[in-house]
Amino acid sequence: MVGGDDGDGPPPPQHPLPMADTWVPGPQLALEGSPGAEGKQQVVSLVGSGEEFQGEEWGEPGLVSPQPGGLSCWGLSENLVPFGTGCKLCGWTGPHKGTPRRVPWHTAQDRSVILILTKYYHADMGKVLESSLWRSSDFGTSYTKLTLQPGVTTVIDNFYICPTNKRKVVLVSSSLSDRDQSLFLSTDEGATFQKQLVPFSVETLIFHPKEEDKVLAYSKESSLYVSSDLGKKWTLLRERVTKDHVFWAVSGVDTDPDLVHMETQDLGGGFRYVTCQIHSCSDKTLTALFPGRIDHSSLTVQDDYIFFKATATNRTKYYVSYRRNEFVLMKLPKYALPQDLQIISTDESQVFVAVQEWHQTDTYNLYQSDTRGVHYSLVLEDVRSSRQAEDSVLIDILEVGARPPSSSLSSVFGHISFRSDWELVKVDFRPSFSRQCSEDDYGSWHLSDLKGDRCIMGQQRSFRKRKPTSWCVKGKSFTSALEARVCRCRESDFLCDYGFERAPSSGSDANKCFANFWFNPLSPPDDCVLGQTYTSSLGYRKVVSNVCEGGVDPRQSPAPLQCPLTPPRGLRVSIRGDAVAVRPGEDVLFVVRQEQGDVLTTKYQVDLGDGFKAVYVNLTSTEEPIRHRYESPGVYRVSVRAENVAGHDEAVLFVQVNSPLQALHLEVLPVVGLNQEVNLTAVLLPLNPNLTVFYWWIGHSLQPSLSLENSVTTRFADTGDVRVTVQAACGNSVLQDSKVVRVLDQFQVVPLRFSTDLDVHNPNTPEWREDVGLVVTRLLSKETSVPEELLVTVVKPGLPTVADLNVLLPPPGPARKRNLTSDKRLMAIQQVLKAQKISFLLRGGVRILVAMRDTDTDSQRLGGGGGYWAVAVLVVIGLFAVGVFILYKFKRQGHSAGRSVRSGVRSGVGQGLSGRILDGLRRGGREAGRAPGSKRPRSREAGGRPAAHSATTVFHPHLLSADIPVLSHVEGGPAHFTGEEIQAQRGRVVCPGPHSW
């Protein structure tokens, strides 16, 4: 292919190439470095602004490939592809990389201008570091390097040529620091430029297709600006606009030439199709022609059509609007189930789409539409794309016949080897074509298919073709078409209609169209209204661009049929925006749609679930939403019943009305025992019963457990720190909290209680409980010198306010030293609590005392009724004195026998007596402190067998008189044991005192 000549193209391939003296080398461009320089990539942009850059041959001018390091060509056809190694060069698809390509040039205003942009793109830095702009006004014989700002390094990123006035050129320039960006404007084909600062970073420019001074600019911040004076002044149109999905009004289709179609992102993160006028583009003047959200980067405005896709409930639907009418679903065969759909062509009032169906991996099926772009029929199967899987599909539909170029000069730009400098070679064909062609120099050429059939798309066409022996040129006045004659229609001029497909090409019914199993040809169309008529299809429709006449017409159908009264079918109710969760007091727009059935005689009974009921007519035909507002949280059942004489249909929607989650707090014991059942509780504000789903992650598990309750139980099988995370999801609101739980096989728990005054000030919130726990821990550490990291106070939810003090074992060390340290810590804690040294002040000067709690009589409180408490203390003191005397006697007896109580317990000698003594002391102390009428807790299972326990309750020797236990955890939770059980569990008892029992 040649950029241009004054005749009808280059010599046919059988002719020898012009002599070598017709190849005129152009100047070498002074570019530093070699094409394969490490860390850099050289990009060359070739630009011509003549008439040959538009229309059928060259395509519309514009940036073909703006991506860094890729093809950077302006004004060339979209068939251009990069080739070469290290450098990217503009060129047509050709035999192999590195081949020089021809360069078109400017011919407007009787002048010939070529602009060449060269730039170094640094791949690692992702930016252009150096650029040069070259200009030739003598068909490329000589070039001048343009200096835009003397003494200042100017980097040109891109430049654009106005399609309606090739004299106007806009350069996009940036500084090396990317902080300043400016435009350079030219109205004389690049002879002079005027600098214009811009307050944003330009990504791309889009010229108006008809008005030469109007330009849209898309910024790197995803904002869209407009200028009506070729970039001198800019006005912000919209923010959050999708790149490459902005379109000027289409002439002859859009009534307002200043209208802009765009895909924008709303505040909720969804994308919408909107339009606005460039002189008035505020939120109030925006027009949304489709009520719902659309998929990201799916909007396409092309000729008479607008396309986009919308995905809801994992189902993607494709929509089309013909000549700006309402959007309707594009109807492909029912079970095509497209994975991908690409718009290929919208020429001649028809749409070609490439569809990758559910069973295809690297091929597409080609479908052709009716005039409205609604119904599609298969025309070609298993078309293979020329792009890679990650790129957009590339399928070209070409028109037969082309306009010949109009210049006898051409240029080739490239390099001899990959290590040589770039060179531009000017080719002059004029010495080889010295005369003008006459009619005798041409013969006729008839268009035909591979089988020799000359009736193509319903007509026969013939063209002029220069004879192989004629070396001449005709120039711009050359026309190739000779004549066209309409053919009579044949079966091949018809496609299978929507819902039909061709039978296999064998047998008597070969190539006939049959209805698919899912399609009923006799069914009236969806838009069939009672009182109107319709015709059923026999399976054929004429190709839109086919011009045949007469002959065979398989479309003939029976007489028109009356549209029957059909029952409503496919009734759906939804909330605009496809949400099912809303907030109290928020305006909700319910949209009712009906896929089939009569709508004029149908009544719609609407029940919104909160007492609102109404009856509507024409509800689905107008698509006017029902506006409503729910004031109270809850789940509401919305139902719509559509009914006419022929039948009825019903649609149901459950709407969740809830306030956004404000706070989530995970409550879990910071210290738990091995294999101990632990409760995990998520405290949520506000509380949304039956509307919240909780996700629980424990440890390193990636699979969460789900619950509708805010509390779950679990056990930890291994010691160490375990992270517990919970997420609460309610509608569109999701919150998360996480805590670390320390799992230990041994630790000690001291139950605590507070003055009753604390209950009055207890708001029962997690933060309040944490603060009270921290102050108790801090005070105990201060009074006892026990490190704070070994004390963990956990205040329990609810009333009365109680707590557990977890006393952790110190880091491992010599066994004897650890035992002594543990004894001293416990003694110190018990002493300060007994002496009422731990207290803190609340608001108003109320002092709260902290003391040890009886685990069996939680109802007894500091500051409460003192009668029972005094009696209990006296009884315990008496029992303690008796117990000491008995132990003393028993110990002396054991000593005389050569054993101590300790050795007797361990070896079994004296076991019964010591067990009974300890059990009696324990029972006596508990009975003395128990309120009248209360039952003694059972420590045995039914049948008299001792109850199984995984933990022990050990009384400290110095606290037996008060019957206040210190719970020592071993493998499970705290529990009480009898004397016999203490002996039976002697290998598992942890003794905090100085004596080893």
PEDA-V678803 format. One line per field, one symbol per residue. ss: DSSP state (h for helix, s for strand, l for the rest). phi: phi as a letter, one per 40 degrees, with the letter a starting at -180 (. if undefined). burial: b if it has 24 or more other C-alpha atoms within 12 Angstrom, else e. Layout:
ss=???
phi=???
burial=???
This chain:
ss=lllllllllllllllllllhhhsssssslllllllllllsssssssssllhhhlhhhhllllsllllllllllslllllllllllllsllllllllllllsssllllhhhlslsssssssssllllsssssssssslslllllsslllllllllssssssslllllllssssssllllllsssssslllllllssssllllsssssslllllllsssssllllsssslllllllssssllssssssssllllllllllssssssslllllsssssssllsllllllsllllllslllllsssllssssssssllsssssssslllllsslsllllllllsssssslhhhllsssssllllllssssssslllllssssssssssllllllllllllllllllllllllssssssllllllllsssssslllllllsllhhhssssslllllllllsllssssssssllllllslllllllsssssslsslhhhssslllsssllllllllllssslllllllllllllllllsslllllsssllllllssslllllllllssllllllssssssslllllssllllssssssssssllllllssssslllllssssslhhhhlllssssllllsssssssssssllssssssssssslllllssssslllsssllllsssssssslllllllssssssllllllssslllsssslllllsssssssssssllsssssssssssslsssssssssslhhhhlllllhhhhhhhhhhhhhhhhhhhlllhhhsssssllllllsssssslllllllhhhhhhhhhhhhhhhhhhhhllllssslllllsssssslllllllllsllllhhhhhhhhhhhhhhhhhhhhhhhhhhhhhhllllhhhhhhhlllhhhhhhhhhhhhhhhhhhhllllllllllslllllslllllsssllhhhhhhlllsssssllllllllhhhhhhlhhhlllllllll
phi=.bciacbbhcccdccccdcccccbccccccbcgbdcdcgbbcbbbbbbbccccbgccbgcciccacccgccbbbgbccccbcagbgbbbcacdbcacgccbcbcacbcffbbbbbbbbacbccccgaccaaabbbbbbggcbbbccbcbdgbcbbccaabbcccacccbbcbbacccgcbbabbbbbbggcbbbcbcbcacccabbcccbbcccbcbbcccgbbbbbbbggcbbbccabfbccgbbacdccgbccbcccbcabbbcccgcbbcbbacccabcccccbbcbcccbccfbcbbafcbbbabbbafgbcbbbabbfgcccbccbcddbcfccaabccabcffabbbbbccdccbbbbbcbbbcccgccbbcbabfccccbccccccbbbbbccgacccbacbabbbiacbcbcccbbbcbbccccbcbccbcccbbcbbcacccgcccbfgabbbbcaccdccbabbgcccbccbabbccccbcccbbccdgbaccdcagcccgccbccccbbccccccccbdhcbabccchbaccdccbcbggcbccdbccdbccccbccbgcbbacdggcbbbcdgccbbcbbbbcbhcbcbcbbcbbcgbhcbabbbfccccfccccaaccbcibbcbbbbbabcciaabbbacbcbacccbabbcbaccbbccgccbcbbbcbbccbcgbbbbbbbbgccccccbacccabbabbcbchcbcbbbbbbbgcbbbaaabbbcbbcaabbbcbbbdccccccccgbdcccccccccccccccccbgcdcccbbbbcccgbccbabccbcccddaddccccccccccccccccccccfcbaacbcggccbcbacbcccbcccbcgcdccccccccccccccccccccccccccccccccgbbdcccccchcgccccccccccdccccccccccdgcccccbbccggccccbbabbbccdcbccbfbcbcbcbgaccacbcccccccbccbcbbccccbc
burial=bbbbbbbbbbbeeeeeeeeeeeebbbbbbebeebbbeeebbbbbbbbbbbbbbbeebbebbbbbbeebbbbbbbbbbbbbbbbbbbbbbbbbeeeebbbbbbbbbbbeeeebbbbbbbbbbbeeeebbbbbbbbbbbebbbbbbbbebeeeeebbbbbbbbbbbbbbbbbbbbbbeeeeebbbbbbeebbbebbebbbbbbbbbbbbbbebbbbbbbbbeebbbbbbeebbbebbbbbbbbbbbbbbbbbeeebeeebbbbbbbbeeeebbbbbbbbbeebeeeebebbbbbbbbbbbbbbbbbbbbbbbeeeeeebbbbbbbbeebbbbbbbeebebebbbbbbbbebbbbbbbbbeeeebbbbbbbbbbbbbbbbbbeeebebeeeeeeebbbeeeeeeebbbbbbbbbbbbbeebeebbbbbbbbbbebbeebbeeeebeeebbeeeeeeebbbbbbbbbbbbeeebbbbbbbebbbbeeeeebebbbbbbbbbbbbbbeeeeeeeeebbbbeeeeebeebbbebbbeeebebbbbbbbbbbbbbeeeeebbeeeeeeeebbbbbbebbbbbbbbbbbbbeeeebbbbbbbbbbbbbbbbbbbbbbeeeeeebbebbbebebbebbbeebbbbebbbbbbeeeebbbbbbbbbbbbbbebbbbbbbbbbbbbbebebbbbbbebbeebbbbbbbbbeeeeeeebebbbbebbbeeeeebbbbbbbbbbebebbbbbbbbbbbbbbbbbbbbbbbbeebbeebbeebbebbbbbbbbbbebbebebebbbbbbbbeebbbbbbbbbbbeeeeeeeebebbbebbbebbebbbebbbbbeeeeeeebbbbbbbbbbbbbbbeeeeeebeebbebbbebbeebeeebeebbeeeeeeeebbbebbeeeebbbbbbbbbbbbbbbbbbbbbeeeeeeeebeeeeeeeeebbbbbbbbbbbbbbbbbbbbbbbbbbbbbbbbbbbbbbebbbbbbeebb
